[in-house]
Amino acid sequence: MKRRFYYMLFAYIVTAVLLSCSDPIEDDVDNTIVLNAVELLIAPADKTVLALSDDSKSTEKFEWQHAEASKGMAPKYEIIFFKDNQTPSNAISSMSASTSNSVNINHVKLNDIAAKAGIEPGSSGTIKWTIRAYHESVTALSQETNTLVIQRPEPERPVTALYLTGQGTEFGENIAEAMAFIKISDTQYILFSKLTAGQPFRFIDNIEGDKIRTFYVENNKLVEEDGDAQISKSGVYKITIDITSGLVKMKEITDLSLYYCIKHRAINLQYEGRGKWKTVSLIHFSQESWGDETRYKFKMTEGSVNNFLEKSNDGQFSMKQSVISDHDQQLWDGVWSYANNLKNRWAAVTVDMSNYTHSIEPVAEDFGSVGTSWAGHADRSSSDFVDGYWSNTRKHFNNSTTGTVNQYDYWPEAHAIDVIIDAYLRNGNNQYKQIIYDFYEGVKKKNGNTFKNSFYDDMAWHGLAHLRAFEATNDTRYEESAGQLWNWILVGWDDNTGGIKWNDQPGSTPGVPSTGPATIIGVRRWVKYGKSEINDGLNNLEWAKKMYDWMRVAKHDPATGGVYDDFENRSGAWTYNTGTFLGSAIELYDVTGENGYLEDAIRTADWTLENLSIATESNRILSDWAEQEDHDVNLFKGIFIRYFTQLIMHPDLPPDKREKYIQFIEYNAKVLLTYATDNKNSSIYNYGWYFKPKNSFLRGQTSGCTLIEALALLEKKGFV
């Protein structure tokens, strides 16, 4: 019993001694939190030399030994930076590291800390760092400090210039060829240039030296680092960059045109490169009651927005952009006027958006590229016409080279097939014969499985074309359809006023557009069928004379030869009406021998050449005043040319007139091929015969092809 007591006493004493010798942090009998300071700073080591960069992705790791603390406690840490000659209590910066014993600090932040320590960009200096451990209100500042020798990078060079470069640009990868942006304010830059879809491009701030800053576009923001951007659609773009906000705007420029204010006529310029657009065009002064009208500006389409480029008075650039919100109100603001020496002259028109300037300089008329073979031009012209417009699947003509179809384009189809008939009669190519054959069913189906139409003038054009198709190919389907069309047309005769009405709707009035071609049909059917065809008691010649007499009295000025849709409004004069009127006169002269018809034809031809054309220094160019892209008016010139050519070849035409007319028509063809044709891929003609095309559509193309086939016919017959 006594021995057991001594054993228990000895164990108690040993336990008490062991407890009295343990770590005091574990002696937490009164719940006091005990925290030791960090004893070792690991990295960066003392006196480390740290060369900073200005790259936000570059970082430096700071690491230290964990602080010892009460059991179960995880202290947090704060890294403290201070100047070399100061103490942590005078910290210049601090940042939390949570409970981790390390933190990565990027060089941008370290640059900021070094700046606060007074270290200049491009210079070296020292700062110190240490760690404070803390938990709630308990803190422990390390007695260890490490010194850092900081080398700051050179100061960032401000962006004072920008350039476009890269494989997707028009200049390629050679930065010596890079294109400079225009600086339009302290922070804004602008540039116009062509970009290729799927190919990389980028921006740089310099084209010389080793230190070139590189930028690209991401989500409409400027990003400074090596990288490239791409666009999804090739085109000419306006690129605007704001350096301060980093915002980048890119808009495709789909059109830039010389805009003749009085005519509302846009003469498109072709993009030449390096922000420059150019074309050669006739500068025509409109004769108004007050004299020559010479005012102009430019029109630019930027994305879906139309702008005027107009005269600027701010002194920085000679032109400015104004969004068109009210066309008529803005039309006469900021206009320029053509110089007097440009009147009726060919001129090189240049707009340079690399410095917002433009120039219009006269150039010499030059037809040297036309050559001497009209048959060669016609071969290419009509072949390209087929390739660009004929639909091998639908068996009719499309409205554009991109395959668009205007479902109700009935009347232009007739003139298009007339061109194919011209080509077939000239060279006998069976490809053209096959098109003539296929056209019959293709256009009939397109028109609702009939050639009957609500418009008498449209049926008249087809009546003429079908009669020609039958005579050229002996395809009897066309003989039948030509007869049907003639019967339908005669229904349009107005017994009260005379003349063939425009259409079969109530209130429709007669006019030359329907009566003129109908008169020609009447004479030709008389020649072909004689007295065998009688309608309402009249044979076809009697019908033709009746129609012609109505036109001559109601729509024709016998003193001048002018022909008018609306005799009360003499601005309503068109080339296709004068064409069919003189064509009717020639046909009637041939079958009657009455000299008055030939005199009418000559007088109307002379009037057309003088009044429905625009002057140049050496001749005149056929033109209807309302010509515009993809419009019915664009077909009118071709119709005049068809019947004017017949007059030129007529054996009874006086020699002096023939010489004048040949000079006129040949001049127009040379002008078309020189100044109004896009020869990049095929013979694409403009609707106006004195400036380059932007797009091409069936009506304008048909007129151009008719003109070239006419010259080939005159050449074949020995007139040119």
C-alpha positions in Angstrom: 0.0 0.0 0.0 2.8 2.4 1.0 4.8 1.5 -2.2 1.7 2.2 -4.4 1.4 5.7 -2.8 5.0 6.5 -3.7 4.6 5.4 -7.3 1.5 7.7 -7.7 3.4 10.6 -6.1 6.3 10.2 -8.5 4.1 10.2 -11.6 2.4 13.4 -10.6 5.7 15.2 -10.1 7.0 14.0 -13.5 3.9 15.2 -15.3 4.0 18.6 -13.5 7.7 19.0 -14.6 6.9 18.1 -18.2 4.0 20.6 -18.3 6.1 23.3 -16.9 8.8 22.8 -19.6 6.4 22.8 -22.7 6.1 25.7 -25.4 4.3 28.6 -23.9 2.1 29.0 -27.1 0.4 25.7 -26.1 -0.2 27.0 -22.7 -3.6 28.3 -23.6 -5.5 27.6 -20.4 -6.9 31.2 -20.4 -7.8 31.1 -24.3 -5.2 33.8 -25.1 -4.2 33.8 -28.9 -0.5 33.7 -29.3 1.2 34.5 -32.7 4.9 34.5 -33.6 6.4 36.7 -36.3 7.6 35.3 -39.6 11.3 34.4 -39.0 12.5 33.9 -42.7 11.9 35.8 -45.9 12.6 33.3 -48.7 12.2 35.1 -52.0 13.2 37.4 -53.5 16.4 37.0 -51.5 18.0 40.0 -49.9 19.7 42.4 -52.4 18.1 40.7 -55.4 18.3 42.8 -58.6 14.9 42.9 -60.2 14.6 44.2 -63.8 11.0 45.1 -64.4 9.2 45.0 -67.7 6.0 46.9 -68.7 4.3 43.6 -69.6 1.2 42.9 -67.5 1.8 39.1 -67.9 5.3 39.2 -66.2 5.2 38.4 -62.5 7.5 38.0 -59.5 7.0 35.5 -56.7 7.3 36.7 -53.1 7.6 33.8 -50.5 8.2 33.6 -46.7 8.2 31.0 -43.9 4.9 30.4 -42.2 4.5 32.1 -38.8 4.0 29.9 -35.8 0.7 30.4 -34.0 -1.6 28.8 -31.5 -2.8 25.4 -32.4 -5.6 25.4 -35.0 -5.1 29.0 -36.0 -4.2 30.0 -39.6 -2.8 33.5 -39.7 -3.1 35.8 -42.6 -0.2 37.7 -44.1 0.4 41.2 -45.5 3.4 42.1 -47.6 4.7 45.5 -46.8 6.9 47.7 -49.1 8.8 50.7 -47.8 11.7 52.9 -48.8 15.3 52.0 -48.1 15.7 54.7 -45.5 12.3 54.2 -43.8 10.6 51.7 -41.6 7.5 49.4 -42.2 5.4 52.0 -40.4 6.0 54.3 -43.3 4.9 51.8 -45.9 4.5 53.0 -49.5 2.4 50.0 -50.4 1.0 46.9 -48.9 -1.1 44.0 -50.1 -2.8 41.0 -48.6 -1.7 37.4 -49.3 -4.5 35.8 -47.3 -3.3 32.6 -45.5 -0.8 31.7 -48.3 2.8 32.1 -47.6 3.5 33.4 -51.1 2.1 35.8 -53.7 2.8 36.6 -57.4 2.9 40.3 -58.1 2.9 41.5 -61.7 5.5 43.9 -63.0 3.0 46.6 -63.6 2.2 46.7 -59.9 5.8 46.6 -58.9 6.5 49.5 -61.4 3.8 51.4 -59.5 5.4 50.6 -56.1 8.9 51.6 -57.4 7.4 54.9 -58.7 6.0 55.6 -55.2 9.5 55.0 -53.8 10.8 57.7 -56.1 12.6 55.5 -58.6 12.3 57.1 -62.1 11.4 55.2 -65.3 14.6 53.8 -66.8 16.5 54.2 -63.5 17.5 51.9 -60.6 16.8 52.2 -56.9 16.2 50.2 -53.7 13.1 49.3 -51.7 12.6 46.9 -48.8 9.9 44.4 -48.0 8.8 42.4 -45.0 5.8 40.5 -43.8 3.2 41.1 -41.1 1.3 38.1 -39.8 -2.1 38.7 -38.2 -5.2 37.1 -36.8 -8.1 39.2 -35.8 -6.5 41.9 -33.5 -3.3 40.0 -32.9 -0.4 41.0 -35.2 3.3 40.1 -35.5 5.7 42.1 -37.7 8.7 40.2 -38.9 12.0 41.4 -37.8 13.4 40.3 -41.1 13.6 42.7 -44.1 14.9 42.1 -47.6 16.3 44.7 -49.9 15.3 44.8 -53.6 17.4 46.6 -56.3 14.7 47.7 -58.8 15.5 48.4 -62.4 12.5 50.2 -63.9 11.9 49.9 -67.7 12.3 52.9 -70.0 9.2 55.1 -70.0 6.4 53.9 -72.4 6.7 55.9 -75.7 3.4 57.7 -76.3 1.6 56.7 -79.5 2.1 59.6 -81.9 1.5 57.7 -85.2 -0.2 54.6 -86.4 0.3 52.4 -89.4 -1.6 49.5 -91.1 0.4 46.4 -92.1 0.0 42.7 -92.6 -0.7 40.0 -95.1 -4.4 41.0 -95.3 -3.6 44.5 -96.4 -2.9 45.9 -99.9 0.7 46.5 -98.9 1.7 43.0 -97.5 4.0 42.2 -94.6 6.8 44.7 -95.5 6.3 47.3 -92.8 8.3 49.8 -94.9 5.2 49.8 -97.2 2.8 50.2 -94.3 0.1 52.9 -94.7 0.0 55.8 -92.2 -3.2 56.7 -90.4 -4.3 60.4 -90.5 -4.3 62.0 -87.1 -7.5 63.9 -86.8 -7.2 64.8 -83.1 -4.8 64.3 -80.2 -6.1 60.8 -79.7 -8.0 59.9 -82.9 -6.7 58.3 -86.0 -8.4 57.4 -89.3 -7.5 55.4 -92.4 -9.2 54.1 -95.6 -7.7 51.0 -97.1 -8.6 47.6 -98.7 -8.5 44.4 -96.5 -8.8 40.8 -97.7 -11.1 38.4 -95.8 -9.4 35.7 -93.8 -6.0 37.3 -94.0 -4.2 38.9 -90.9 -3.6 42.6 -90.4 -2.3 44.7 -87.5 -1.4 48.2 -86.4 2.1 49.5 -85.5 3.3 52.8 -84.1 6.5 53.0 -86.1 8.0 51.6 -89.3 11.7 52.1 -88.3 13.9 50.9 -85.4 13.8 48.0 -83.0 11.2 49.3 -80.6 7.9 49.0 -82.5 4.7 48.7 -80.6 2.2 46.3 -82.1 -1.6 46.4 -81.8 -4.6 44.3 -83.1 -8.3 44.4 -82.8 -10.4 42.2 -80.5 -14.1 42.9 -79.8 -13.7 46.4 -81.3 -11.0 47.2 -78.8 -7.3 47.9 -79.5 -5.1 45.3 -77.8 -1.3 46.0 -77.5 0.6 42.9 -78.0 1.8 40.7 -80.9 -1.3 39.4 -82.6 -3.4 39.7 -85.7 -7.0 40.5 -86.6 -9.1 39.4 -89.6 -12.2 40.6 -91.3 -14.9 38.3 -92.8 -15.6 40.2 -96.0 -13.1 41.6 -98.4 -13.5 45.3 -99.2 -12.4 48.9 -98.7 -12.7 49.9 -95.0 -12.8 53.1 -93.0 -10.8 52.3 -89.8 -11.2 54.8 -86.9 -9.1 54.3 -83.7 -9.2 56.3 -80.5 -6.0 55.7 -78.6 -7.3 56.9 -75.2 -10.5 54.7 -75.1 -9.0 51.9 -77.3 -12.2 51.9 -79.4 -11.8 50.7 -83.0 -14.5 51.2 -85.6 -14.4 49.5 -89.0 -17.0 50.3 -91.7 -16.9 49.1 -95.3 -17.0 51.8 -98.0 -19.2 50.4 -100.7 -19.3 53.5 -102.9 -17.6 56.8 -103.5 -19.1 58.9 -106.3 -18.8 62.3 -107.9 -22.2 63.8 -107.2 -23.5 66.3 -109.8 -26.0 68.2 -107.6 -28.4 69.6 -110.3 -28.8 66.1 -111.8 -28.6 64.0 -108.6 -26.3 61.9 -110.8 -23.6 59.8 -109.0 -20.6 59.0 -111.1 -18.8 56.3 -109.2 -15.1 56.2 -108.7 -13.0 53.1 -108.7 -10.7 52.3 -105.7 -7.1 52.6 -106.8 -5.2 51.8 -103.5 -3.8 53.5 -100.5 -7.0 55.4 -99.7 -7.4 56.8 -103.2 -10.4 56.6 -105.6 -10.2 57.6 -109.2 -12.1 57.6 -112.5 -12.1 59.4 -115.9 -15.4 60.9 -116.8 -17.0 63.5 -119.0 -17.7 66.7 -117.1 -21.0 68.0 -118.4 -22.3 71.4 -117.5 -26.1 71.5 -117.4 -27.5 74.6 -119.2 -30.1 76.2 -116.9 -32.0 79.4 -117.1 -29.3 81.2 -115.2 -26.5 79.7 -117.2 -24.1 76.8 -116.7 -24.7 74.7 -113.6 -21.4 73.6 -112.2 -21.9 72.7 -108.5 -20.8 69.3 -107.2 -19.8 67.4 -104.2 -19.0 63.7 -103.4 -21.2 61.0 -102.0 -19.8 58.1 -99.9 -21.6 55.0 -98.6 -20.1 53.8 -95.3 -21.8 50.6 -94.1 -25.5 51.5 -94.2 -24.9 55.2 -93.9 -24.7 57.7 -96.8 -22.4 60.7 -96.4 -21.7 63.8 -98.4 -18.1 64.7 -98.8 -18.2 68.5 -99.0 -16.1 71.6 -98.7 -14.6 72.2 -95.3 -13.6 75.5 -93.8 -11.9 74.3 -90.6 -8.4 74.6 -92.1 -7.3 71.1 -91.3 -8.6 69.3 -94.4 -10.2 70.6 -97.6 -13.2 68.3 -97.3 -15.4 66.9 -94.5 -17.9 64.2 -94.0 -21.6 64.9 -93.3 -24.1 62.1 -92.7 -27.1 62.6 -95.1 -30.1 63.0 -93.0 -32.1 65.5 -95.2 -30.8 65.2 -98.7 -32.5 68.2 -100.2 -31.6 70.5 -97.3 -28.0 69.4 -97.3 -27.5 69.2 -101.1 -26.3 72.7 -101.7 -24.2 73.1 -98.5 -20.4 73.0 -98.9 -20.4 72.5 -102.7 -17.5 73.1 -105.1 -17.9 74.4 -108.6 -16.2 72.9 -111.7 -13.5 75.1 -113.2 -14.5 76.7 -116.5 -11.8 74.7 -118.4 -13.6 71.4 -117.5 -16.7 72.2 -119.6 -17.5 69.2 -121.8 -14.1 67.8 -121.2 -12.9 64.4 -120.2 -11.3 64.7 -116.7 -9.4 62.5 -114.2 -11.4 62.7 -111.0 -9.4 61.7 -107.9 -10.5 61.6 -104.2 -7.6 61.0 -101.8 -8.9 60.0 -98.4 -5.4 59.7 -97.0 -5.5 63.5 -96.6 -9.1 64.4 -97.4 -8.4 66.1 -100.7 -9.7 65.8 -104.3 -8.7 67.0 -107.8 -10.4 67.1 -111.2 -8.0 67.6 -114.0 -8.8 67.6 -117.8 -7.3 64.8 -119.9 -7.0 64.3 -123.6 -9.6 62.2 -125.3 -7.9 58.9 -126.3 -9.5 56.0 -128.2 -6.2 54.2 -128.9 -7.3 51.1 -127.0 -10.4 50.5 -129.1 -8.6 49.0 -132.2 -10.1 48.6 -135.6 -12.3 45.4 -135.6 -15.9 46.0 -134.7 -16.6 42.3 -135.4 -14.1 41.4 -132.7 -15.6 43.7 -130.2 -19.1 42.4 -131.0 -17.9 38.7 -130.6 -16.7 39.5 -127.1 -19.6 41.7 -126.2 -22.3 39.3 -127.1 -20.5 36.3 -125.8 -19.9 38.0 -122.4 -23.6 39.1 -122.5 -24.6 35.4 -122.7 -22.1 34.4 -120.0 -23.2 37.2 -117.6 -26.9 37.3 -118.1 -28.4 34.2 -119.8 -29.8 31.5 -117.5 -29.1 28.1 -118.9 -31.5 26.6 -116.4 -34.5 29.0 -116.5 -34.0 29.8 -120.2 -34.4 33.6 -119.9 -32.2 36.5 -119.0 -31.3 37.4 -115.5 -31.3 41.0 -114.3 -27.7 41.1 -113.2 -24.4 39.2 -113.5 -25.0 37.9 -110.0 -28.1 36.0 -111.1 -30.8 38.1 -109.7 -34.2 37.8 -111.4 -36.9 40.4 -111.8 -39.9 38.2 -112.2 -41.9 40.8 -114.1 -39.1 41.8 -116.5 -41.0 41.0 -119.6 -40.1 43.8 -122.0 -36.3 43.9 -121.4 -36.2 40.2 -122.4 -37.4 41.1 -125.9 -34.5 43.5 -126.4 -32.0 41.1 -124.9 -33.1 38.4 -127.4 -32.8 41.0 -130.2 -29.1 41.2 -129.3 -28.8 37.5 -129.6 -30.6 37.6 -133.0 -28.1 40.3 -134.1 -25.2 38.1 -133.2 -26.6 35.0 -134.9 -27.3 36.9 -138.1 -23.8 38.3 -138.0 -21.8 35.1 -137.4 -24.2 32.1 -137.6 -23.0 30.8 -134.3 -25.3 27.9 -133.3 -25.0 28.7 -129.6 -27.0 31.8 -130.3 -29.5 29.8 -132.4 -30.0 27.5 -129.4 -30.6 30.4 -127.1 -33.2 31.8 -129.5 -34.9 28.4 -129.5 -34.8 28.0 -125.7 -35.9 31.6 -125.0 -39.4 30.8 -126.4 -40.4 28.4 -123.6 -38.3 30.1 -120.9 -39.9 33.5 -121.2 -43.3 32.2 -121.9 -43.1 30.2 -118.6 -41.8 33.2 -116.7 -44.7 35.3 -118.0 -47.3 32.8 -116.7 -47.2 30.4 -119.7 -48.3 33.0 -122.2 -46.9 35.9 -124.1 -50.0 38.0 -123.4 -49.3 40.9 -121.1 -51.2 43.8 -119.6 -48.9 46.3 -121.3 -49.4 46.9 -125.0 -45.9 48.4 -125.5 -44.3 45.4 -123.9 -46.2 43.0 -126.2 -45.1 45.3 -129.1 -41.4 44.8 -128.3 -42.0 41.0 -128.2 -44.0 41.2 -131.4 -41.0 42.7 -133.1 -38.5 40.3 -131.6 -40.6 37.2 -132.3 -41.0 38.2 -136.0 -37.2 38.7 -136.2 -36.6 35.3 -134.5 -38.9 33.5 -137.0 -37.2 35.2 -140.0 -33.7 34.4 -138.6 -34.3 30.7 -137.6 -37.5 29.7 -139.4 -38.8 28.5 -136.0 -42.6 28.5 -136.7 -43.4 28.8 -133.0 -42.3 32.4 -133.2 -44.4 33.0 -136.3 -47.5 31.8 -134.3 -46.6 33.9 -131.2 -45.9 37.0 -133.3 -49.3 36.7 -134.9 -51.0 36.3 -131.5 -49.1 39.3 -130.1 -50.2 41.5 -133.1 -53.8 40.7 -132.5 -53.6 41.4 -128.8 -51.8 44.7 -129.5 -54.5 46.0 -131.8 -57.0 45.6 -129.0 -55.2 48.5 -127.4 -56.2 51.0 -130.2 -58.2 53.9 -128.7 -61.1 54.6 -131.0 -61.8 57.9 -129.3 -58.3 59.5 -129.4 -56.3 57.3 -131.6 -53.1 55.6 -130.8 -52.3 52.4 -128.9 -52.8 52.6 -125.1 -50.1 52.0 -122.6 -51.9 49.1 -120.9 -55.3 47.4 -120.6 -56.3 49.2 -117.4 -59.1 51.8 -117.2 -57.9 55.3 -117.8 -54.8 54.2 -119.7 -53.9 56.7 -122.5 -52.2 56.1 -125.8 -48.6 57.0 -126.3 -45.5 56.6 -128.5 -44.0 53.8 -126.4 -46.8 51.4 -127.6 -47.8 53.0 -130.9 -44.2 53.4 -132.3 -43.2 49.7 -132.2 -46.7 48.7 -133.2 -46.4 50.8 -136.4 -43.2 49.0 -137.3 -44.8 45.6 -136.7 -47.7 46.6 -139.0 -45.4 47.5 -141.9 -43.3 44.4 -141.5 -46.3 42.1 -141.4 -47.7 43.9 -144.5 -44.5 43.2 -146.3 -44.6 39.5 -145.2 -48.3 38.7 -145.4 -49.7 41.4 -147.7 -53.5 41.5 -147.9 -54.0 38.2 -146.3 -54.3 39.7 -142.8 -57.2 41.9 -142.1 -58.2 43.3 -138.6 -61.3 45.3 -138.1 -61.5 45.9 -141.8 -58.0 47.2 -142.2 -54.9 45.5 -143.6 -51.6 45.9 -141.8 -50.3 48.7 -143.9 -53.5 50.7 -143.3 -53.1 50.1 -139.6 -49.5 51.2 -139.8 -50.3 54.5 -141.6 -53.2 55.1 -139.2 -50.8 54.7 -136.2 -48.1 56.8 -137.7 -50.5 59.6 -138.6 -51.7 59.7 -135.0 -48.1 60.0 -133.7 -47.2 62.6 -136.2 -50.1 64.8 -135.2 -50.3 64.1 -131.4 -46.8 63.5 -130.4 -44.5 65.0 -133.0 -43.3 68.5 -133.8 -43.0 68.7 -137.6 -40.9 71.9 -137.4 -38.1 70.4 -135.3 -38.6 66.6 -135.5 -39.0 66.3 -131.7 -41.1 63.5 -130.4 -42.8 63.8 -127.0 -44.7 61.5 -124.7 -46.5 64.5 -123.3 -46.7 67.2 -125.9 -47.6 69.8 -123.2 -44.5 69.0 -121.3 -41.6 69.0 -123.7 -39.1 67.7 -121.1 -40.8 64.3 -121.6 -38.8 63.3 -124.6 -36.9 60.0 -124.8 -34.6 58.3 -127.2 -36.7 55.2 -127.6 -39.7 57.3 -128.8 -37.6 59.1 -131.4 -36.1 55.8 -132.3 -39.4 54.0 -133.1 -40.8 57.1 -134.7 -38.0 57.4 -137.2 -38.0 53.6 -137.5 -41.7 53.7 -138.5 -41.0 56.5 -141.0 -38.2 54.5 -142.7 -40.4 51.3 -142.9 -43.3 53.3 -144.4 -41.0 55.1 -146.8 -39.7 51.7 -148.1 -43.2 50.4 -148.9 -44.8 53.7 -150.1 -42.0 55.6 -151.6 -43.4 58.8 -150.2 -40.5 61.1 -149.5 -42.2 62.8 -146.5 -41.5 59.7 -144.4 -37.8 59.8 -145.1 -37.7 63.6 -144.4 -39.5 62.9 -141.0 -36.9 60.2 -140.1 -34.0 62.5 -140.9 -35.5 65.5 -139.1 -36.1 63.4 -136.0 -32.7 61.8 -136.1 -31.1 65.3 -136.2 -33.2 66.5 -133.4 -32.3 63.5 -131.2 -28.6 63.9 -131.8 -28.8 67.6 -130.8 -31.3 67.4 -127.9 -31.1 63.9 -126.4 -27.3 63.9 -126.0 -24.5 65.6 -124.0 -21.7 67.5 -125.7 -18.0 66.8 -125.7 -15.3 68.8 -127.3 -15.4 66.7 -130.4 -18.9 65.2 -130.7 -21.9 64.2 -128.6 -23.0 61.2 -126.5 -26.5 59.8 -126.6 -28.1 60.2 -123.1 -31.6 60.3 -121.5 -31.8 62.7 -118.7 -33.2 60.3 -116.1 -30.6 57.5 -116.6 -29.8 55.8 -113.3 -28.6 52.5 -112.0 -31.0 49.5 -112.8 -33.8 51.6 -114.4 -36.0 51.2 -117.5 -34.6 54.4 -119.0 -31.3 52.7 -119.5 -32.8 50.6 -122.3 -34.0 53.6 -124.3 -30.6 54.4 -126.1 -30.3 50.9 -127.5 -33.8 51.1 -129.0 -32.8 54.4 -130.8 -29.5 52.9 -132.0 -31.4 49.9 -133.6 -33.5 52.1 -135.9 -30.9 54.8 -136.3 -28.6 52.1 -137.7 -31.2 51.2 -140.3 -31.4 54.9 -141.3 -27.6 55.1 -141.7 -27.7 52.1 -144.1 -30.6 53.3 -146.1 -29.5 53.9 -149.8 -31.6 57.1 -150.1 -30.0 58.8 -147.1 -28.1 61.9 -148.3 -24.3 61.4 -148.1 -23.7 64.3 -145.8 -26.2 63.0 -143.4 -24.7 59.5 -143.5 -21.3 60.8 -142.8 -22.5 62.8 -139.8 -24.5 59.9 -138.4 -21.6 57.4 -138.9 -19.3 59.8 -137.0 -21.8 60.0 -134.2 -22.6 56.3 -133.8 -18.9 55.3 -134.1 -17.9 58.0 -131.6 -20.5 56.7 -129.1 -19.2 53.1 -129.5 -15.6 54.3 -128.9 -16.6 56.3 -125.9 -18.5 53.3 -124.5 -15.5 50.9 -124.9 -13.0 53.5 -123.6 -14.7 55.2 -120.8 -17.8 53.2 -119.8 -16.6 49.6 -119.9 -15.2 47.4 -117.1 -12.9 45.1 -118.9 -11.4 43.4 -115.8 -13.3 40.1 -116.4 -15.7 40.8 -119.2 -17.3 43.5 -121.2 -19.5 45.1 -118.6 -21.1 48.3 -119.8 -22.4 51.2 -117.8 -25.9 52.6 -118.1 -24.4 56.0 -118.9 -21.9 55.9 -121.8 -19.4 58.3 -120.3 -18.2 56.9 -117.0 -17.1 53.5 -115.6 -19.8 51.1 -114.2 -20.1 50.2 -110.5 -22.6 47.4 -111.1 -24.2 46.1 -114.3 -27.9 45.3 -115.0 -29.8 43.9 -117.9 -31.2 47.1 -119.4 -28.0 49.1 -119.5 -26.0 46.1 -120.7 -28.5 45.4 -123.4 -28.2 49.0 -124.7 -24.4 48.7 -124.8 -24.5 45.4 -126.6 -27.0 46.7 -129.1 -24.6 49.6 -129.9 -21.6 47.3 -130.4 -23.6 44.9 -132.6 -24.8 47.9 -134.7 -21.1 48.9 -135.4 -20.3 45.3 -136.3 -23.3 45.3 -138.8 -22.2 48.7 -140.3 -18.6 47.3 -140.6 -20.0 44.1 -142.3 -22.0 46.2 -144.7 -19.0 48.4 -145.5 -20.2 51.6 -143.9 -17.3 51.9 -141.4 
